Amino acid sequence: MQLPIPQANPKAAYANLRAEIDSAVHHVLDSGWYLQGEQVSAFEAEFAAWTHLKHVIGVGNGTDALELALRALRIGVGAEVIVPAHTATATIAAIELAGATPVLVDIDPALYTIDPEKAARAITNRTRAIMPVHLYGHPAALDSLLPLAQAHQLAVIEDCAQAHGARFQGTRVGSMGTAAAFSFYPTKNLGALGDGGAVGCQDSALAEQMRVVAQYGWRQRYISDDVGMNTRLDELQAAVLRCKLRVLDAATERRRAIAARYTQALAGHVVTPREQLGCEHVYHLYVIRSAQRDSLRHYLNEHQIATAVHYPLPIHLQPAYRGRLGDLGDFPQAERACSEIISLPLYPEMTDDQVDYVIETLLARDA
């Protein structure tokens, strides 16, 4: 068995497809066409079909994807966007880059996703969108959030950065809201060999507007009809993503199988992730909770098991946002979660022996 065991392992994902990826990369290099070519077009079509979206636009990263959706929907200065207090900073950065104001609400303590009742109470006459984050790979409560948004004529922009392929009541996340944003950061379930992202939607007019805004507001070259940005997925990353997309369903099943083994063995020893009835968690991260988080991480590290904390501070306690988007005590569920969560090693290339070792090491601590 190979030690140490990393928490995530993008190098192993590359090694598993080395010949196919190398061939695809060389094909792009030899073509002489590196932006907005056949690889990007093909990936956009393939990912759209896989995600059950009518339109997908490749962009530079997941943050750009969120910002682009907001800009295309003309959600900017003076507008409020409701968003969970527990998420990656990228979610909040995108809202502010678009000129809008994030309005934080607390999370469901079991699922770590936005609490729909608290979202409802946060709506004002300035609210223009709800941005549910399908955190860790578990869908947010779309059965409550979508009708809420419709009743108040709000956009729903799904942050799917960690949830490629997750299902809510049988439907892929990202295909149910007004727009959806995806990240292809190397550690994601569908990861590039560098930065990359995509934004998608079902509405053709919105898709066209997103394409315009993504490239300087051009409808014809060098003529900016709208205030735009510059965000593109390049041909090399698209070629890599096409290779990885072909095995993503199998990789997801492996993630779910590892997660099932963890849950069965560790239940009663730590707080294990919950999968809501009707949802399919894709376990971008396998997040447990322990009141002795720091000592547990130290113990695992001593046994060559790497862990991570996603994320150590809720948004309102981050130095850049504290006092501006909230303060200590404002979102107690997010605050408590951030003090207890640990991400265990989980990636499709983990061997059964490595999974066994993580489980046995954790159980030995309680023996």
Secondary structure, 3 states (H helix, E strand, C coil): CCCCECCCCHHHHHHHCHHHHHHHHHHHHHHCCCECCHHHHHHHHHHHHHHCCCEEEEECCHHHHHHHHHHHCCCCCCCEEEEECCCCHHHHHHHHHCCCEEEEECECCCCCCECHHHHHHCCCCCEEEECCECHHHCCCCHHHHHHHHHHCCCEEEEECCCCCCCEECCEECCCCCCEEEEECCCCCCCCCCCCCEEEEECCHHHHHHHHHHHECCEEECCEECCCCCECCCEHHHHHHHHHHHCCHHHHHHHHHHHHHHHHHHHECCEECCCCCCCEECCCCCEEEECCCHHHHHHHHHHCCECCECCCCCCHHHCCCCECCCECCCCCHHHHHHHHHEEEECCCCCCCHHHHHHHHHHHHHHHC
